[in-house]
């Protein structure tokens, strides 16, 4: 069985849990005490020298980085070949959003770390960067339901968590109606699971 080194409140770990659940792939979740920096301990650094979560183990395969893990899961376990299709153009279109999810959108993740875990980061600068990415995303979604190819792909999974949880970084989503509709569409995908900060569709966040 797949092992996922996981933290319940991590959007990056949630991306992996979400795709696994959509594809009906079981995994053993191994909790990592992120708050007390277990991911920086010598034992964890043998799994990932970068000291980051998530880490996935599948037999002899060990992978770090949420985006890389999404690619692996989609290519290995998605029999429909829809979540990361193997056509070159499709792969390129999806990969640009995996990069966006792992880079530009991490400003929203950083703002959330400041607000919920008191990380000593520049909150106004992170919020300003996050707003810029939300404007780009909202414009892109003005004439489409999903980020690429007209159906859900790992591009959507890679970008979804830290957009959906932007409010936890005191970033308002109301100015971005196309983003809000996209969030609701993702919540309607069969196999969708919530996490703290991302309620199921129709639920009200605490």
VOKOL-397351 format. One record per atom (N, C-alpha, C): residue number from 1; residue in three letters; atom name; x, y, z. Coordinates in Angstrom, 1 decimal, m for minus. Layout:
N
 resi resn name     xx     yy     zz
  NUM  ALA   CA      X      Y      Z
...
END
This chain:
206
 resi resn name     xx     yy     zz
    1  UNK    N    0.8   m1.2    0.0
    1  UNK   CA    0.0    0.0    0.0
    1  UNK    C    0.9    1.3    0.0
    2  UNK    N    0.4    2.3   m0.7
    2  UNK   CA    1.1    3.6   m0.7
    2  UNK    C    1.2    4.1    0.7
    3  UNK    N    2.3    4.7    1.1
    3  UNK   CA    2.5    5.4    2.3
    3  UNK    C    2.6    6.9    2.0
    4  UNK    N    1.8    7.7    2.7
    4  UNK   CA    1.9    9.2    2.5
    4  UNK    C    2.2    9.8    3.8
    5  UNK    N    3.4   10.5    3.9
    5  UNK   CA    3.8   11.2    5.1
    5  UNK    C    3.0   12.6    5.0
    6  UNK    N    2.2   12.8    6.0
    6  UNK   CA    1.0   13.7    5.8
    6  UNK    C    0.9   14.6    7.0
    7  UNK    N    0.4   15.8    6.8
    7  UNK   CA   m0.1   16.7    7.8
    7  UNK    C   m1.5   17.2    7.5
    8  UNK    N   m2.4   17.0    8.4
    8  UNK   CA   m3.8   17.2    8.1
    8  UNK    C   m4.1   18.6    7.5
    9  UNK    N   m3.4   19.6    8.0
    9  UNK   CA   m3.7   21.0    7.7
    9  UNK    C   m2.9   21.5    6.5
   10  UNK    N   m2.0   20.6    5.9
   10  UNK   CA   m1.2   21.0    4.8
   10  UNK    C   m2.0   20.9    3.5
   11  UNK    N   m2.1   22.0    2.8
   11  UNK   CA   m2.7   22.0    1.4
   11  UNK    C   m2.0   21.2    0.4
   12  UNK    N   m0.7   21.1    0.6
   12  UNK   CA    0.2   20.3   m0.3
   12  UNK    C   m0.1   18.8   m0.1
   13  UNK    N   m0.2   18.4    1.1
   13  UNK   CA   m0.6   17.0    1.4
   13  UNK    C   m2.0   16.7    1.0
   14  UNK    N   m2.9   17.7    1.2
   14  UNK   CA   m4.3   17.5    0.8
   14  UNK    C   m4.4   17.3   m0.7
   15  UNK    N   m3.6   17.9   m1.5
   15  UNK   CA   m3.7   17.7   m3.0
   15  UNK    C   m3.5   16.2   m3.3
   16  UNK    N   m2.6   15.6   m2.6
   16  UNK   CA   m2.3   14.1   m2.8
   16  UNK    C   m3.4   13.3   m2.3
   17  UNK    N   m3.9   13.6   m1.1
   17  UNK   CA   m5.1   12.8   m0.6
   17  UNK    C   m6.3   12.9   m1.5
   18  UNK    N   m6.5   14.1   m2.0
   18  UNK   CA   m7.7   14.4   m2.9
   18  UNK    C   m7.6   13.5   m4.1
   19  UNK    N   m6.5   13.6   m4.8
   19  UNK   CA   m6.3   12.8   m6.1
   19  UNK    C   m6.4   11.3   m5.8
   20  UNK    N   m5.8   10.8   m4.8
   20  UNK   CA   m5.9    9.4   m4.4
   20  UNK    C   m7.3    9.0   m4.2
   21  UNK    N   m8.1    9.9   m3.5
   21  UNK   CA   m9.5    9.5   m3.2
   21  UNK    C  m10.3    9.5   m4.4
   22  UNK    N  m10.1   10.5   m5.3
   22  UNK   CA  m10.9   10.6   m6.6
   22  UNK    C  m10.6    9.3   m7.4
   23  UNK    N   m9.4    8.9   m7.4
   23  UNK   CA   m9.0    7.7   m8.2
   23  UNK    C   m9.2    6.4   m7.4
   24  UNK    N   m9.8    6.5   m6.2
   24  UNK   CA  m10.1    5.3   m5.4
   24  UNK    C   m8.8    4.4   m5.1
   25  UNK    N   m7.7    5.1   m4.8
   25  UNK   CA   m6.5    4.5   m4.5
   25  UNK    C   m6.3    4.6   m3.0
   26  UNK    N   m6.1    3.5   m2.3
   26  UNK   CA   m5.9    3.5   m0.8
   26  UNK    C   m4.5    3.9   m0.5
   27  UNK    N   m4.3    4.5    0.7
   27  UNK   CA   m3.0    4.8    1.2
   27  UNK    C   m3.0    4.8    2.7
   28  UNK    N   m1.8    4.5    3.2
   28  UNK   CA   m1.6    4.6    4.6
   28  UNK    C   m1.0    6.0    4.9
   29  UNK    N   m1.7    6.7    5.7
   29  UNK   CA   m1.3    8.1    6.1
   29  UNK    C   m0.4    8.0    7.3
   30  UNK    N    0.8    8.6    7.2
   30  UNK   CA    1.7    8.6    8.4
   30  UNK    C    1.8   10.1    8.8
   31  UNK    N    1.2   10.4   10.0
   31  UNK   CA    1.2   11.8   10.4
   31  UNK    C    2.6   12.3   10.7
   32  UNK    N    2.8   13.6   10.3
   32  UNK   CA    4.0   14.3   10.5
   32  UNK    C    3.7   15.5   11.4
   33  UNK    N    4.4   15.7   12.5
   33  UNK   CA    4.1   16.8   13.4
   33  UNK    C    4.8   18.1   12.8
   34  UNK    N    4.1   18.7   11.9
   34  UNK   CA    4.6   19.9   11.2
   34  UNK    C    4.8   21.0   12.2
   35  UNK    N    3.8   21.2   13.1
   35  UNK   CA    3.9   22.3   14.0
   35  UNK    C    5.1   22.3   14.8
   36  UNK    N    5.5   21.1   15.3
   36  UNK   CA    6.7   21.0   16.1
   36  UNK    C    8.0   20.6   15.2
   37  UNK    N    7.9   20.8   13.9
   37  UNK   CA    9.0   20.7   13.0
   37  UNK    C    9.6   19.3   12.9
   38  UNK    N    8.7   18.3   13.0
   38  UNK   CA    9.2   16.9   12.8
   38  UNK    C    9.8   16.7   11.4
   39  UNK    N    9.3   17.5   10.5
   39  UNK   CA    9.8   17.4    9.1
   39  UNK    C   11.3   17.9    9.0
   40  UNK    N   11.8   18.5   10.0
   40  UNK   CA   13.2   19.0   10.0
   40  UNK    C   14.1   18.1   10.8
   41  UNK    N   13.6   17.0   11.3
   41  UNK   CA   14.4   16.1   12.1
   41  UNK    C   15.3   15.3   11.3
   42  UNK    N   16.3   14.7   11.9
   42  UNK   CA   17.3   13.9   11.2
   42  UNK    C   16.6   12.7   10.6
   43  UNK    N   15.6   12.1   11.3
   43  UNK   CA   14.9   10.9   10.8
   43  UNK    C   14.1   11.3    9.5
   44  UNK    N   13.4   12.4    9.6
   44  UNK   CA   12.6   12.7    8.4
   44  UNK    C   13.5   13.1    7.2
   45  UNK    N   14.7   13.8    7.5
   45  UNK   CA   15.5   14.2    6.4
   45  UNK    C   16.1   13.0    5.6
   46  UNK    N   16.1   11.8    6.2
   46  UNK   CA   16.5   10.7    5.4
   46  UNK    C   15.4   10.3    4.4
   47  UNK    N   14.2   10.8    4.6
   47  UNK   CA   13.1   10.6    3.6
   47  UNK    C   13.1   11.7    2.5
   48  UNK    N   13.3   12.9    3.0
   48  UNK   CA   13.4   14.0    2.1
   48  UNK    C   14.4   15.0    2.6
   49  UNK    N   15.6   15.1    2.0
   49  UNK   CA   16.6   16.0    2.5
   49  UNK    C   16.2   17.5    2.5
   50  UNK    N   15.1   17.8    1.8
   50  UNK   CA   14.7   19.2    1.8
   50  UNK    C   13.8   19.5    3.0
   51  UNK    N   13.5   18.5    3.8
   51  UNK   CA   12.7   18.7    5.0
   51  UNK    C   11.3   19.2    4.7
   52  UNK    N   10.6   18.7    3.7
   52  UNK   CA    9.3   19.2    3.3
   52  UNK    C    8.3   18.0    3.2
   53  UNK    N    7.1   18.3    3.4
   53  UNK   CA    6.0   17.4    3.2
   53  UNK    C    5.2   17.9    2.0
   54  UNK    N    4.5   16.9    1.3
   54  UNK   CA    4.4   15.5    1.5
   54  UNK    C    5.6   14.7    1.0
   55  UNK    N    5.7   13.4    1.4
   55  UNK   CA    6.5   12.4    0.8
   55  UNK    C    5.6   11.2    0.6
   56  UNK    N    5.8   10.6   m0.6
   56  UNK   CA    5.0    9.4   m0.9
   56  UNK    C    6.0    8.3   m1.2
   57  UNK    N    5.6    7.1   m0.7
   57  UNK   CA    6.3    5.9   m0.9
   57  UNK    C    5.4    4.9   m1.5
   58  UNK    N    5.7    4.3   m2.6
   58  UNK   CA    4.9    3.3   m3.3
   58  UNK    C    5.9    2.2   m3.8
   59  UNK    N    6.0    1.1   m2.9
   59  UNK   CA    6.9    0.1   m3.2
   59  UNK    C    8.3    0.7   m3.1
   60  UNK    N    9.1    0.5   m4.2
   60  UNK   CA   10.5    1.1   m4.2
   60  UNK    C   10.5    2.5   m4.6
   61  UNK    N    9.4    3.1   m4.9
   61  UNK   CA    9.4    4.5   m5.4
   61  UNK    C    9.2    5.4   m4.2
   62  UNK    N   10.0    6.4   m4.1
   62  UNK   CA    9.9    7.5   m3.0
   62  UNK    C    9.9    8.8   m3.7
   63  UNK    N    8.9    9.6   m3.5
   63  UNK   CA    8.9   10.9   m4.2
   63  UNK    C    8.6   12.0   m3.2
   64  UNK    N    9.2   13.2   m3.4
   64  UNK   CA    8.9   14.4   m2.7
   64  UNK    C    8.2   15.4   m3.7
   65  UNK    N    7.6   16.5   m3.2
   65  UNK   CA    7.0   17.5   m3.9
   65  UNK    C    5.6   17.1   m4.4
   66  UNK    N    4.6   17.9   m4.0
   66  UNK   CA    3.2   17.5   m4.2
   66  UNK    C    3.0   17.4   m5.7
   67  UNK    N    3.5   18.3   m6.5
   67  UNK   CA    3.3   18.3   m7.9
   67  UNK    C    3.8   17.1   m8.6
   68  UNK    N    5.1   16.7   m8.3
   68  UNK   CA    5.7   15.5   m8.8
   68  UNK    C    4.8   14.3   m8.4
   69  UNK    N    4.3   14.3   m7.2
   69  UNK   CA    3.5   13.1   m6.7
   69  UNK    C    2.2   13.0   m7.5
   70  UNK    N    1.6   14.2   m7.8
   70  UNK   CA    0.4   14.2   m8.6
   70  UNK    C    0.6   13.6   m9.9
   71  UNK    N    1.7   13.9  m10.6
   71  UNK   CA    2.1   13.4  m11.9
   71  UNK    C    2.2   11.8  m11.8
   72  UNK    N    2.9   11.4  m10.8
   72  UNK   CA    3.1    9.9  m10.6
   72  UNK    C    1.8    9.2  m10.4
   73  UNK    N    1.0    9.7   m9.5
   73  UNK   CA   m0.3    9.0   m9.2
   73  UNK    C   m1.2    9.0  m10.5
   74  UNK    N   m1.2   10.1  m11.2
   74  UNK   CA   m2.1   10.2  m12.4
   74  UNK    C   m1.6    9.2  m13.5
   75  UNK    N   m0.3    9.2  m13.7
   75  UNK   CA    0.2    8.3  m14.8
   75  UNK    C    0.1    6.8  m14.4
   76  UNK    N    0.3    6.6  m13.1
   76  UNK   CA    0.3    5.2  m12.7
   76  UNK    C   m1.0    4.6  m12.4
   77  UNK    N   m2.0    5.4  m11.9
   77  UNK   CA   m3.2    4.9  m11.4
   77  UNK    C   m4.5    5.3  m12.1
   78  UNK    N   m4.4    6.3  m13.0
   78  UNK   CA   m5.6    6.8  m13.7
   78  UNK    C   m5.7    6.0  m15.0
   79  UNK    N   m6.6    5.0  m15.0
   79  UNK   CA   m6.8    4.2  m16.2
   79  UNK    C   m7.5    5.0  m17.3
   80  UNK    N   m8.2    6.0  m16.9
   80  UNK   CA   m8.9    6.8  m17.9
   80  UNK    C   m8.0    7.7  m18.8
   81  UNK    N   m6.8    7.9  m18.3
   81  UNK   CA   m5.8    8.8  m19.0
   81  UNK    C   m6.4   10.2  m19.2
   82  UNK    N   m7.2   10.7  m18.2
   82  UNK   CA   m7.8   12.0  m18.3
   82  UNK    C   m7.2   13.0  m17.3
   83  UNK    N   m6.6   12.6  m16.2
   83  UNK   CA   m6.1   13.5  m15.2
   83  UNK    C   m4.8   14.1  m15.6
   84  UNK    N   m4.0   13.3  m16.3
   84  UNK   CA   m2.7   13.8  m16.9
   84  UNK    C   m2.5   13.1  m18.2
   85  UNK    N   m3.3   13.5  m19.3
   85  UNK   CA   m3.2   12.8  m20.6
   85  UNK    C   m1.8   12.8  m21.1
   86  UNK    N   m1.5   11.8  m21.9
   86  UNK   CA   m0.1   11.7  m22.4
   86  UNK    C    0.2   12.4  m23.7
   87  UNK    N   m0.8   13.2  m24.3
   87  UNK   CA   m0.6   14.0  m25.5
   87  UNK    C    0.4   15.1  m25.1
   88  UNK    N    1.4   15.4  m25.9
   88  UNK   CA    2.4   16.4  m25.5
   88  UNK    C    1.8   17.8  m25.2
   89  UNK    N    0.8   18.3  m26.0
   89  UNK   CA    0.2   19.6  m25.8
   89  UNK    C   m0.5   19.6  m24.5
   90  UNK    N   m1.3   18.5  m24.2
   90  UNK   CA   m2.0   18.4  m23.0
   90  UNK    C   m1.1   18.4  m21.8
   91  UNK    N    0.0   17.7  m21.9
   91  UNK   CA    0.9   17.6  m20.8
   91  UNK    C    1.5   19.0  m20.5
   92  UNK    N    1.9   19.7  m21.6
   92  UNK   CA    2.5   21.0  m21.4
   92  UNK    C    1.5   22.0  m20.8
   93  UNK    N    0.2   22.0  m21.2
   93  UNK   CA   m0.8   22.9  m20.7
   93  UNK    C   m1.0   22.6  m19.2
   94  UNK    N   m1.0   21.3  m18.8
   94  UNK   CA   m1.2   21.0  m17.4
   94  UNK    C    0.0   21.4  m16.6
   95  UNK    N    1.2   21.1  m17.1
   95  UNK   CA    2.5   21.3  m16.4
   95  UNK    C    2.6   22.8  m16.0
   96  UNK    N    2.2   23.7  m16.9
   96  UNK   CA    2.3   25.1  m16.5
   96  UNK    C    1.5   25.5  m15.3
   97  UNK    N    0.4   24.8  m15.1
   97  UNK   CA   m0.4   25.1  m13.9
   97  UNK    C    0.1   24.3  m12.7
   98  UNK    N    0.8   23.2  m12.9
   98  UNK   CA    1.5   22.6  m11.7
   98  UNK    C    2.6   23.5  m11.2
   99  UNK    N    3.3   24.1  m12.1
   99  UNK   CA    4.3   25.1  m11.7
   99  UNK    C    3.6   26.3  m11.0
  100  UNK    N    2.5   26.8  m11.5
  100  UNK   CA    1.8   27.9  m10.9
  100  UNK    C    1.4   27.5   m9.4
  101  UNK    N    0.9   26.3   m9.3
  101  UNK   CA    0.4   25.8   m8.0
  101  UNK    C    1.5   25.6   m7.0
  102  UNK    N    2.7   25.3   m7.5
  102  UNK   CA    3.8   25.1   m6.6
  102  UNK    C    4.7   26.3   m6.4
  103  UNK    N    4.4   27.4   m7.1
  103  UNK   CA    5.2   28.6   m7.0
  103  UNK    C    4.4   29.8   m6.7
  104  UNK    N    3.7   30.4   m7.7
  104  UNK   CA    3.0   31.6   m7.5
  104  UNK    C    1.9   31.5   m6.4
  105  UNK    N    1.2   30.4   m6.4
  105  UNK   CA    0.1   30.3   m5.4
  105  UNK    C    0.6   30.0   m4.0
  106  UNK    N    1.9   29.8   m3.8
  106  UNK   CA    2.4   29.6   m2.5
  106  UNK    C    2.4   30.9   m1.7
  107  UNK    N    2.2   32.0   m2.3
  107  UNK   CA    2.1   33.3   m1.5
  107  UNK    C    0.8   33.2   m0.7
  108  UNK    N   m0.3   32.6   m1.2
  108  UNK   CA   m1.5   32.4   m0.4
  108  UNK    C   m1.2   31.4    0.7
  109  UNK    N   m0.4   30.4    0.5
  109  UNK   CA    0.0   29.4    1.5
  109  UNK    C    0.8   30.1    2.6
  110  UNK    N    1.7   31.0    2.2
  110  UNK   CA    2.5   31.7    3.2
  110  UNK    C    1.6   32.7    4.0
  111  UNK    N    0.7   33.3    3.4
  111  UNK   CA   m0.2   34.2    4.2
  111  UNK    C   m1.0   33.4    5.2
  112  UNK    N   m1.4   32.2    4.8
  112  UNK   CA   m2.1   31.3    5.8
  112  UNK    C   m1.3   30.9    6.9
  113  UNK    N    0.0   30.6    6.7
  113  UNK   CA    0.9   30.2    7.7
  113  UNK    C    1.1   31.3    8.7
  114  UNK    N    1.1   32.6    8.3
  114  UNK   CA    1.2   33.7    9.2
  114  UNK    C    0.0   33.8   10.1
  115  UNK    N   m1.2   33.6    9.5
  115  UNK   CA   m2.4   33.8   10.2
  115  UNK    C   m2.8   32.7   11.2
  116  UNK    N   m2.5   31.4   10.7
  116  UNK   CA   m2.9   30.3   11.6
  116  UNK    C   m1.8   29.7   12.4
  117  UNK    N   m0.5   29.9   12.0
  117  UNK   CA    0.6   29.3   12.8
  117  UNK    C    1.6   30.4   13.2
  118  UNK    N    1.3   31.6   13.0
  118  UNK   CA    2.1   32.7   13.5
  118  UNK    C    3.5   32.7   12.9
  119  UNK    N    3.7   32.2   11.6
  119  UNK   CA    5.0   32.3   11.0
  119  UNK    C    5.5   33.7   10.8
  120  UNK    N    6.8   34.0   11.0
  120  UNK   CA    7.3   35.4   11.0
  120  UNK    C    7.6   35.8    9.5
  121  UNK    N    6.5   35.9    8.7
  121  UNK   CA    6.7   36.3    7.3
  121  UNK    C    6.0   37.6    7.1
  122  UNK    N    6.3   38.2    5.9
  122  UNK   CA    5.7   39.5    5.5
  122  UNK    C    4.3   39.4    5.0
  123  UNK    N    3.3   39.5    5.9
  123  UNK   CA    2.0   39.2    5.5
  123  UNK    C    1.5   40.1    4.4
  124  UNK    N    1.6   41.4    4.5
  124  UNK   CA    1.1   42.3    3.4
  124  UNK    C    1.7   42.0    2.0
  125  UNK    N    3.0   41.6    2.0
  125  UNK   CA    3.6   41.3    0.7
  125  UNK    C    3.1   40.0    0.2
  126  UNK    N    2.9   39.0    1.1
  126  UNK   CA    2.3   37.7    0.6
  126  UNK    C    0.9   37.9    0.1
  127  UNK    N    0.1   38.7    0.8
  127  UNK   CA   m1.3   39.0    0.4
  127  UNK    C   m1.3   39.7   m1.0
  128  UNK    N   m0.4   40.6   m1.2
  128  UNK   CA   m0.4   41.4   m2.4
  128  UNK    C   m0.1   40.4   m3.6
  129  UNK    N    0.9   39.5   m3.4
  129  UNK   CA    1.3   38.6   m4.4
  129  UNK    C    0.1   37.6   m4.7
  130  UNK    N   m0.6   37.2   m3.6
  130  UNK   CA   m1.7   36.2   m3.8
  130  UNK    C   m2.8   36.9   m4.5
  131  UNK    N   m3.1   38.1   m4.3
  131  UNK   CA   m4.1   38.8   m5.0
  131  UNK    C   m3.8   38.9   m6.5
  132  UNK    N   m2.5   39.1   m6.8
  132  UNK   CA   m2.1   39.1   m8.2
  132  UNK    C   m2.4   37.8   m8.9
  133  UNK    N   m2.1   36.7   m8.2
  133  UNK   CA   m2.3   35.4   m8.8
  133  UNK    C   m3.8   35.1   m8.9
  134  UNK    N   m4.6   35.6   m8.0
  134  UNK   CA   m6.1   35.3   m8.1
  134  UNK    C   m6.7   36.1   m9.3
  135  UNK    N   m6.1   37.3   m9.6
  135  UNK   CA   m6.6   38.0  m10.7
  135  UNK    C   m6.3   37.2  m12.0
  136  UNK    N   m5.1   36.7  m12.1
  136  UNK   CA   m4.7   35.9  m13.3
  136  UNK    C   m5.6   34.7  m13.4
  137  UNK    N   m5.8   34.0  m12.3
  137  UNK   CA   m6.7   32.8  m12.3
  137  UNK    C   m8.1   33.1  m12.7
  138  UNK    N   m8.7   34.2  m12.1
  138  UNK   CA  m10.0   34.6  m12.4
  138  UNK    C  m10.2   34.9  m13.9
  139  UNK    N   m9.3   35.6  m14.4
  139  UNK   CA   m9.3   36.0  m15.9
  139  UNK    C   m9.3   34.7  m16.7
  140  UNK    N   m8.4   33.8  m16.4
  140  UNK   CA   m8.2   32.6  m17.1
  140  UNK    C   m9.5   31.7  m17.1
  141  UNK    N  m10.2   31.8  m16.0
  141  UNK   CA  m11.4   31.0  m15.8
  141  UNK    C  m12.7   31.7  m16.3
  142  UNK    N  m12.5   32.8  m17.0
  142  UNK   CA  m13.7   33.6  m17.4
  142  UNK    C  m14.5   32.9  m18.5
  143  UNK    N  m13.8   32.0  m19.3
  143  UNK   CA  m14.5   31.3  m20.4
  143  UNK    C  m14.3   29.8  m20.4
  144  UNK    N  m14.1   29.3  m19.2
  144  UNK   CA  m13.9   27.8  m19.1
  144  UNK    C  m14.3   27.3  m17.7
  145  UNK    N  m14.6   26.1  m17.6
  145  UNK   CA  m15.0   25.5  m16.3
  145  UNK    C  m13.8   25.0  m15.5
  146  UNK    N  m12.8   24.5  m16.2
  146  UNK   CA  m11.6   24.0  m15.5
  146  UNK    C  m10.4   24.6  m16.2
  147  UNK    N   m9.2   24.4  m15.6
  147  UNK   CA   m8.0   25.1  m16.0
  147  UNK    C   m7.6   24.8  m17.4
  148  UNK    N   m7.7   23.5  m17.8
  148  UNK   CA   m7.3   23.1  m19.1
  148  UNK    C   m8.1   21.9  m19.6
  149  UNK    N   m8.2   21.8  m20.9
  149  UNK   CA   m8.7   20.6  m21.6
  149  UNK    C  m10.2   20.4  m21.4
  150  UNK    N  m10.9   21.3  m20.8
  150  UNK   CA  m12.4   21.2  m20.6
  150  UNK    C  m12.9   20.2  m19.6
  151  UNK    N  m12.0   19.7  m18.8
  151  UNK   CA  m12.4   18.7  m17.8
  151  UNK    C  m11.4   18.8  m16.7
  152  UNK    N  m11.7   18.2  m15.5
  152  UNK   CA  m10.7   18.2  m14.4
  152  UNK    C   m9.4   17.5  m14.7
  153  UNK    N   m8.3   18.1  m14.3
  153  UNK   CA   m7.0   17.4  m14.5
  153  UNK    C   m6.2   17.7  m13.2
  154  UNK    N   m5.0   17.2  m13.1
  154  UNK   CA   m4.2   17.5  m12.0
  154  UNK    C   m3.8   19.0  m11.9
  155  UNK    N   m4.0   19.7  m13.0
  155  UNK   CA   m3.8   21.1  m13.0
  155  UNK    C   m4.7   21.7  m11.9
  156  UNK    N   m6.0   21.3  m11.9
  156  UNK   CA   m6.9   21.8  m11.0
  156  UNK    C   m6.6   21.4   m9.6
  157  UNK    N   m6.2   20.2   m9.4
  157  UNK   CA   m5.9   19.6   m8.1
  157  UNK    C   m4.7   20.4   m7.5
  158  UNK    N   m3.7   20.7   m8.4
  158  UNK   CA   m2.5   21.4   m7.9
  158  UNK    C   m2.8   22.8   m7.4
  159  UNK    N   m3.7   23.5   m8.0
  159  UNK   CA   m4.0   24.9   m7.7
  159  UNK    C   m5.1   25.1   m6.7
  160  UNK    N   m6.0   24.1   m6.5
  160  UNK   CA   m7.2   24.2   m5.8
  160  UNK    C   m7.0   24.5   m4.3
  161  UNK    N   m6.2   23.8   m3.5
  161  UNK   CA   m6.2   24.0   m2.1
  161  UNK    C   m5.9   25.4   m1.6
  162  UNK    N   m4.8   26.0   m2.0
  162  UNK   CA   m4.4   27.2   m1.5
  162  UNK    C   m5.2   28.4   m2.0
  163  UNK    N   m5.9   28.2   m3.1
  163  UNK   CA   m6.9   29.1   m3.6
  163  UNK    C   m8.2   29.0   m2.7
  164  UNK    N   m8.7   27.8   m2.5
  164  UNK   CA   m9.9   27.6   m1.7
  164  UNK    C   m9.7   28.1   m0.2
  165  UNK    N   m8.4   28.0    0.3
  165  UNK   CA   m8.2   28.4    1.7
  165  UNK    C   m7.6   29.8    1.8
  166  UNK    N   m7.7   30.6    0.7
  166  UNK   CA   m7.2   32.0    0.7
  166  UNK    C   m7.7   32.8    1.9
  167  UNK    N   m9.0   32.6    2.2
  167  UNK   CA   m9.6   33.3    3.4
  167  UNK    C   m8.8   33.1    4.7
  168  UNK    N   m8.2   32.0    4.8
  168  UNK   CA   m7.4   31.7    6.1
  168  UNK    C   m6.2   32.6    6.1
  169  UNK    N   m5.8   33.2    5.0
  169  UNK   CA   m4.7   34.1    5.0
  169  UNK    C   m5.2   35.6    4.9
  170  UNK    N   m6.5   35.7    5.2
  170  UNK   CA   m7.2   37.1    5.2
  170  UNK    C   m7.1   37.6    3.8
  171  UNK    N   m7.4   36.8    2.8
  171  UNK   CA   m7.4   37.2    1.4
  171  UNK    C   m8.9   36.9    0.9
  172  UNK    N   m9.6   37.9    0.5
  172  UNK   CA  m11.0   37.8    0.2
  172  UNK    C  m11.1   37.3   m1.2
  173  UNK    N  m12.1   36.3   m1.4
  173  UNK   CA  m12.3   35.7   m2.7
  173  UNK    C  m13.5   36.2   m3.4
  174  UNK    N  m14.3   37.0   m2.7
  174  UNK   CA  m15.5   37.5   m3.3
  174  UNK    C  m15.3   38.3   m4.6
  175  UNK    N  m14.1   39.0   m4.8
  175  UNK   CA  m13.9   39.8   m6.0
  175  UNK    C  m13.6   38.9   m7.2
  176  UNK    N  m13.6   37.6   m7.0
  176  UNK   CA  m13.2   36.6   m8.1
  176  UNK    C  m14.3   35.6   m8.3
  177  UNK    N  m15.4   36.0   m9.0
  177  UNK   CA  m16.5   35.1   m9.1
  177  UNK    C  m16.2   33.9   m9.9
  178  UNK    N  m15.3   34.0  m10.9
  178  UNK   CA  m15.0   32.8  m11.7
  178  UNK    C  m14.2   31.8  m10.9
  179  UNK    N  m13.4   32.3  m10.0
  179  UNK   CA  m12.7   31.4   m9.1
  179  UNK    C  m13.6   30.7   m8.2
  180  UNK    N  m14.6   31.4   m7.6
  180  UNK   CA  m15.5   30.8   m6.7
  180  UNK    C  m16.4   29.7   m7.4
  181  UNK    N  m16.8   30.0   m8.6
  181  UNK   CA  m17.5   28.9   m9.4
  181  UNK    C  m16.7   27.7   m9.6
  182  UNK    N  m15.4   27.9   m9.9
  182  UNK   CA  m14.4   26.8  m10.2
  182  UNK    C  m14.3   26.0   m8.9
  183  UNK    N  m14.2   26.7   m7.7
  183  UNK   CA  m14.1   26.0   m6.5
  183  UNK    C  m15.3   25.1   m6.3
  184  UNK    N  m16.5   25.6   m6.5
  184  UNK   CA  m17.7   24.8   m6.4
  184  UNK    C  m17.7   23.6   m7.3
  185  UNK    N  m17.2   23.8   m8.6
  185  UNK   CA  m17.2   22.7   m9.5
  185  UNK    C  m16.2   21.6   m9.1
  186  UNK    N  m15.1   21.9   m8.5
  186  UNK   CA  m14.2   20.9   m8.0
  186  UNK    C  m14.8   20.1   m6.9
  187  UNK    N  m15.5   20.8   m6.0
  187  UNK   CA  m16.2   20.1   m4.9
  187  UNK    C  m17.3   19.1   m5.4
  188  UNK    N  m17.7   19.3   m6.6
  188  UNK   CA  m18.7   18.3   m7.1
  188  UNK    C  m18.1   17.1   m7.8
  189  UNK    N  m16.8   17.1   m8.0
  189  UNK   CA  m16.2   15.9   m8.6
  189  UNK    C  m16.4   14.7   m7.7
  190  UNK    N  m16.8   13.6   m8.3
  190  UNK   CA  m17.0   12.3   m7.5
  190  UNK    C  m15.7   12.0   m6.8
  191  UNK    N  m15.7   11.7   m5.5
  191  UNK   CA  m14.6   11.4   m4.8
  191  UNK    C  m14.0   12.5   m4.0
  192  UNK    N  m14.5   13.7   m4.2
  192  UNK   CA  m14.0   14.9   m3.5
  192  UNK    C  m14.1   14.7   m2.0
  193  UNK    N  m13.1   15.1   m1.3
  193  UNK   CA  m13.1   15.1    0.2
  193  UNK    C  m12.7   16.4    0.7
  194  UNK    N  m13.3   16.8    1.8
  194  UNK   CA  m13.0   18.1    2.4
  194  UNK    C  m11.7   18.0    3.3
  195  UNK    N  m11.3   19.1    3.8
  195  UNK   CA  m10.2   19.2    4.8
  195  UNK    C  m10.5   20.4    5.6
  196  UNK    N   m9.9   20.5    6.8
  196  UNK   CA  m10.1   21.8    7.6
  196  UNK    C   m9.8   23.0    6.8
  197  UNK    N  m10.7   23.9    6.7
  197  UNK   CA  m10.6   25.1    5.9
  197  UNK    C  m11.2   25.0    4.5
  198  UNK    N  m11.5   23.7    4.1
  198  UNK   CA  m12.2   23.5    2.8
  198  UNK    C  m13.4   22.6    3.0
  199  UNK    N  m14.6   23.2    3.3
  199  UNK   CA  m15.7   22.4    3.6
  199  UNK    C  m16.3   21.8    2.3
  200  UNK    N  m17.0   20.7    2.4
  200  UNK   CA  m17.7   20.2    1.3
  200  UNK    C  m18.7   21.2    0.7
  201  UNK    N  m19.2   21.0   m0.5
  201  UNK   CA  m20.1   21.9   m1.1
  201  UNK    C  m21.4   21.9   m0.3
  202  UNK    N  m21.9   23.1   m0.1
  202  UNK   CA  m23.1   23.3    0.7
  202  UNK    C  m22.9   23.4    2.2
  203  UNK    N  m21.7   23.0    2.6
  203  UNK   CA  m21.3   23.1    4.0
  203  UNK    C  m20.9   24.6    4.4
  204  UNK    N  m21.0   24.9    5.6
  204  UNK   CA  m20.6   26.2    6.0
  204  UNK    C  m19.3   26.1    6.9
  205  UNK    N  m18.3   26.8    6.5
  205  UNK   CA  m17.0   26.7    7.2
  205  UNK    C  m17.2   27.3    8.6
  206  UNK    N  m16.6   26.6    9.6
  206  UNK   CA  m16.7   27.1   11.0
  206  UNK    C  m16.0   28.4   11.2
END
